[in-house]
Amino acid sequence: RAFRDLEFSSDELAKLSSLMDPAETTGLDYYPLPLGTLGERFPVNDRNAKPRLLPGPPLTRRRYLQGLFESIGRVERDGFDRIARLGSQPTRPRRIFSAGGGGNNPTWNQIRKDMLGVPMPDAFSTEAAIGSALLAAHS
């Protein structure tokens, strides 16, 4: 939803992602909450948190999108760090599986792999509900 709120189409996401080099970080620092929302519960409990999505364009759309990808990866990493501080065993996931539209974006997945430092096998399905279906099948 956040990318649609910022007027990135699926085609534009794919095209711009193909032009990125995940090894060249942007240095941009966003807090990518959905537009129009207030508050965050995890990894930081702050009911007054607001989206931080500036500076936006006039950066190139590619650089802006990569900065958003990197920022979402940092929030995910911070979430796993928080879980570890709360006593999770093991303290880090051994691997992460993705589903949904982002699961088939190799650039986004590489940025996440770099941020999280764990293997992320390629998604075998882009259906968002696949994880729930697999869990149900094995319950």
Phi and psi restraints in degrees (value plus and minus 20) as a CYANA .aco file:
   2 ALA   PHI     -78.9   -38.9
   2 ALA   PSI     -58.7   -18.7
   3 PHE   PHI     -90.8   -50.8
   3 PHE   PSI     -55.4   -15.4
   4 ARG   PHI     -86.6   -46.6
   4 ARG   PSI     -58.5   -18.5
   5 ASP   PHI     -78.8   -38.8
   5 ASP   PSI     -52.3   -12.3
   6 LEU   PHI    -113.3   -73.3
   6 LEU   PSI      -8.2    31.8
   7 GLU   PHI      44.8    84.8
   7 GLU   PSI      19.2    59.2
   8 PHE   PHI    -117.6   -77.6
   8 PHE   PSI     100.3   140.3
   9 SER   PHI    -100.5   -60.5
   9 SER   PSI     144.7   184.7
  10 SER   PHI     -79.0   -39.0
  10 SER   PSI     -61.4   -21.4
  11 ASP   PHI     -84.7   -44.7
  11 ASP   PSI     -61.6   -21.6
  12 GLU   PHI     -87.0   -47.0
  12 GLU   PSI     -59.5   -19.5
  13 LEU   PHI     -77.7   -37.7
  13 LEU   PSI     -65.8   -25.8
  14 ALA   PHI     -85.1   -45.1
  14 ALA   PSI     -65.5   -25.5
  15 LYS   PHI     -84.9   -44.9
  15 LYS   PSI     -69.8   -29.8
  16 LEU   PHI     -84.5   -44.5
  16 LEU   PSI     -58.1   -18.1
  17 SER   PHI     -80.6   -40.6
  17 SER   PSI     -58.2   -18.2
  18 SER   PHI     -87.7   -47.7
  18 SER   PSI     -38.8     1.2
  19 LEU   PHI    -112.6   -72.6
  19 LEU   PSI     -25.4    14.6
  20 MET   PHI    -105.4   -65.4
  20 MET   PSI     130.9   170.9
  21 ASP   PHI    -134.6   -94.6
  21 ASP   PSI      82.9   122.9
  22 PRO   PHI     -78.6   -38.6
  22 PRO   PSI     -42.7    -2.7
  23 ALA   PHI     -92.7   -52.7
  23 ALA   PSI     -39.4     0.6
  24 GLU   PHI    -120.8   -80.8
  24 GLU   PSI      74.6   114.6
  25 THR   PHI     -94.1   -54.1
  25 THR   PSI     135.9   175.9
  26 THR   PHI    -107.1   -67.1
  26 THR   PSI     -46.4    -6.4
  27 GLY   PHI      58.3    98.3
  27 GLY   PSI     -17.3    22.7
  28 LEU   PHI     -99.6   -59.6
  28 LEU   PSI     127.3   167.3
  29 ASP   PHI    -152.4  -112.4
  29 ASP   PSI      77.7   117.7
  30 TYR   PHI    -126.9   -86.9
  30 TYR   PSI     142.3   182.3
  31 TYR   PHI    -141.5  -101.5
  31 TYR   PSI      74.7   114.7
  32 PRO   PHI    -104.4   -64.4
  32 PRO   PSI      48.5    88.5
  33 LEU   PHI    -102.1   -62.1
  33 LEU   PSI     132.1   172.1
  34 PRO   PHI     -78.0   -38.0
  34 PRO   PSI     122.4   162.4
  35 LEU   PHI     -78.9   -38.9
  35 LEU   PSI     124.0   164.0
  36 GLY   PHI      61.9   101.9
  36 GLY   PSI     -15.6    24.4
  37 THR   PHI    -124.0   -84.0
  37 THR   PSI     140.0   180.0
  38 LEU   PHI    -157.2  -117.2
  38 LEU   PSI     109.0   149.0
  39 GLY   PHI      82.7   122.7
  39 GLY   PSI     128.4   168.4
  40 GLU   PHI    -159.8  -119.8
  40 GLU   PSI     123.3   163.3
  41 ARG   PHI    -129.0   -89.0
  41 ARG   PSI     -47.9    -7.9
  42 PHE   PHI    -173.1  -133.1
  42 PHE   PSI     115.2   155.2
  43 PRO   PHI    -104.4   -64.4
  43 PRO   PSI     -27.0    13.0
  44 VAL   PHI    -139.0   -99.0
  44 VAL   PSI     107.4   147.4
  45 ASN   PHI    -107.1   -67.1
  45 ASN   PSI      79.3   119.3
  46 ASP   PHI    -161.6  -121.6
  46 ASP   PSI      79.9   119.9
  47 ARG   PHI     -88.3   -48.3
  47 ARG   PSI     -31.0     9.0
  48 ASN   PHI    -124.9   -84.9
  48 ASN   PSI     -14.3    25.7
  49 ALA   PHI     -80.0   -40.0
  49 ALA   PSI     120.2   160.2
  50 LYS   PHI    -143.0  -103.0
  50 LYS   PSI     133.3   173.3
  51 PRO   PHI     -79.4   -39.4
  51 PRO   PSI     121.8   161.8
  52 ARG   PHI    -142.2  -102.2
  52 ARG   PSI      81.9   121.9
  53 LEU   PHI    -144.1  -104.1
  53 LEU   PSI      -0.5    39.5
  54 LEU   PHI    -137.4   -97.4
  54 LEU   PSI     127.8   167.8
  55 PRO   PHI     -98.4   -58.4
  55 PRO   PSI     115.7   155.7
  56 GLY   PHI    -118.4   -78.4
  56 GLY   PSI    -179.7  -139.7
  57 PRO   PHI     -70.2   -30.2
  57 PRO   PSI     115.3   155.3
  58 PRO   PHI    -106.5   -66.5
  58 PRO   PSI     -13.7    26.3
  59 LEU   PHI     -74.4   -34.4
  59 LEU   PSI     136.1   176.1
  60 THR   PHI     -84.0   -44.0
  60 THR   PSI     132.4   172.4
  61 ARG   PHI     -80.2   -40.2
  61 ARG   PSI     -55.1   -15.1
  62 ARG   PHI     -83.3   -43.3
  62 ARG   PSI     -68.4   -28.4
  63 ARG   PHI     -85.4   -45.4
  63 ARG   PSI     -60.3   -20.3
  64 TYR   PHI     -80.7   -40.7
  64 TYR   PSI     -68.1   -28.1
  65 LEU   PHI     -82.5   -42.5
  65 LEU   PSI     -62.7   -22.7
  66 GLN   PHI     -83.2   -43.2
  66 GLN   PSI     -58.9   -18.9
  67 GLY   PHI     -81.5   -41.5
  67 GLY   PSI     -57.4   -17.4
  68 LEU   PHI     -86.3   -46.3
  68 LEU   PSI     -65.5   -25.5
  69 PHE   PHI     -76.4   -36.4
  69 PHE   PSI     -67.9   -27.9
  70 GLU   PHI     -81.8   -41.8
  70 GLU   PSI     -60.3   -20.3
  71 SER   PHI     -88.0   -48.0
  71 SER   PSI     -60.2   -20.2
  72 ILE   PHI     -83.7   -43.7
  72 ILE   PSI     -60.4   -20.4
  73 GLY   PHI     -80.3   -40.3
  73 GLY   PSI     -59.0   -19.0
  74 ARG   PHI     -86.1   -46.1
  74 ARG   PSI     -60.6   -20.6
  75 VAL   PHI     -82.6   -42.6
  75 VAL   PSI     -62.8   -22.8
  76 GLU   PHI     -82.2   -42.2
  76 GLU   PSI     -66.0   -26.0
  77 ARG   PHI     -80.0   -40.0
  77 ARG   PSI     -65.1   -25.1
  78 ASP   PHI     -81.7   -41.7
  78 ASP   PSI     -54.7   -14.7
  79 GLY   PHI     -83.6   -43.6
  79 GLY   PSI     -66.1   -26.1
  80 PHE   PHI     -85.7   -45.7
  80 PHE   PSI     -56.9   -16.9
  81 ASP   PHI     -82.2   -42.2
  81 ASP   PSI     -61.7   -21.7
  82 ARG   PHI     -83.5   -43.5
  82 ARG   PSI     -64.0   -24.0
  83 ILE   PHI     -79.8   -39.8
  83 ILE   PSI     -61.3   -21.3
  84 ALA   PHI     -83.3   -43.3
  84 ALA   PSI     -62.9   -22.9
  85 ARG   PHI     -84.7   -44.7
  85 ARG   PSI     -45.4    -5.4
  86 LEU   PHI    -102.5   -62.5
  86 LEU   PSI     -21.6    18.4
  87 GLY   PHI      87.1   127.1
  87 GLY   PSI      -5.2    34.8
  88 SER   PHI     -78.0   -38.0
  88 SER   PSI     121.2   161.2
  89 GLN   PHI    -148.1  -108.1
  89 GLN   PSI     104.3   144.3
  90 PRO   PHI     -87.3   -47.3
  90 PRO   PSI     144.3   184.3
  91 THR   PHI     -93.8   -53.8
  91 THR   PSI     -40.3    -0.3
  92 ARG   PHI    -151.3  -111.3
  92 ARG   PSI     128.0   168.0
  93 PRO   PHI     -85.0   -45.0
  93 PRO   PSI     127.9   167.9
  94 ARG   PHI     -99.6   -59.6
  94 ARG   PSI     -48.4    -8.4
  95 ARG   PHI    -183.9  -143.9
  95 ARG   PSI     140.9   180.9
  96 ILE   PHI    -150.0  -110.0
  96 ILE   PSI     113.7   153.7
  97 PHE   PHI    -127.7   -87.7
  97 PHE   PSI     120.4   160.4
  98 SER   PHI    -136.6   -96.6
  98 SER   PSI     130.4   170.4
  99 ALA   PHI    -159.2  -119.2
  99 ALA   PSI     155.1   195.1
 100 GLY   PHI      63.4   103.4
 100 GLY   PSI    -197.5  -157.5
 101 GLY   PHI     -77.7   -37.7
 101 GLY   PSI     -58.8   -18.8
 102 GLY   PHI     -87.9   -47.9
 102 GLY   PSI     -40.9    -0.9
 103 GLY   PHI     -84.6   -44.6
 103 GLY   PSI     -39.5     0.5
 104 ASN   PHI    -130.0   -90.0
 104 ASN   PSI       1.7    41.7
 105 ASN   PHI    -125.7   -85.7
 105 ASN   PSI      80.4   120.4
 106 PRO   PHI     -81.4   -41.4
 106 PRO   PSI     -51.8   -11.8
 107 THR   PHI     -88.9   -48.9
 107 THR   PSI     -67.6   -27.6
 108 TRP   PHI     -79.4   -39.4
 108 TRP   PSI     -64.3   -24.3
 109 ASN   PHI     -85.1   -45.1
 109 ASN   PSI     -55.7   -15.7
 110 GLN   PHI     -87.2   -47.2
 110 GLN   PSI     -60.2   -20.2
 111 ILE   PHI     -80.5   -40.5
 111 ILE   PSI     -64.0   -24.0
 112 ARG   PHI     -84.9   -44.9
 112 ARG   PSI     -63.3   -23.3
 113 LYS   PHI     -77.7   -37.7
 113 LYS   PSI     -64.6   -24.6
 114 ASP   PHI     -84.3   -44.3
 114 ASP   PSI     -60.9   -20.9
 115 MET   PHI     -89.4   -49.4
 115 MET   PSI     -61.2   -21.2
 116 LEU   PHI    -110.9   -70.9
 116 LEU   PSI     -44.8    -4.8
 117 GLY   PHI      48.1    88.1
 117 GLY   PSI       8.5    48.5
 118 VAL   PHI    -152.9  -112.9
 118 VAL   PSI     133.6   173.6
 119 PRO   PHI     -83.8   -43.8
 119 PRO   PSI     124.9   164.9
 120 MET   PHI    -154.6  -114.6
 120 MET   PSI      73.9   113.9
 121 PRO   PHI     -78.4   -38.4
 121 PRO   PSI     131.2   171.2
 122 ASP   PHI     -78.8   -38.8
 122 ASP   PSI     122.4   162.4
 123 ALA   PHI     -86.4   -46.4
 123 ALA   PSI     114.2   154.2
 124 PHE   PHI    -112.8   -72.8
 124 PHE   PSI     -26.2    13.8
 125 SER   PHI    -171.2  -131.2
 125 SER   PSI     123.4   163.4
 126 THR   PHI    -122.1   -82.1
 126 THR   PSI     -11.9    28.1
 127 GLU   PHI     -93.4   -53.4
 127 GLU   PSI     105.8   145.8
 128 ALA   PHI     -82.4   -42.4
 128 ALA   PSI     -49.1    -9.1
 129 ALA   PHI    -107.8   -67.8
 129 ALA   PSI     -16.1    23.9
 130 ILE   PHI     -81.4   -41.4
 130 ILE   PSI     -58.2   -18.2
 131 GLY   PHI     -81.8   -41.8
 131 GLY   PSI     -65.0   -25.0
 132 SER   PHI     -83.1   -43.1
 132 SER   PSI     -59.7   -19.7
 133 ALA   PHI     -85.8   -45.8
 133 ALA   PSI     -61.8   -21.8
 134 LEU   PHI     -85.4   -45.4
 134 LEU   PSI     -62.2   -22.2
 135 LEU   PHI     -82.4   -42.4
 135 LEU   PSI     -62.8   -22.8
 136 ALA   PHI     -82.8   -42.8
 136 ALA   PSI     -59.3   -19.3
 137 ALA   PHI     -85.8   -45.8
 137 ALA   PSI     -47.5    -7.5
 138 HIS   PHI    -123.6   -83.6
 138 HIS   PSI      -7.9    32.1
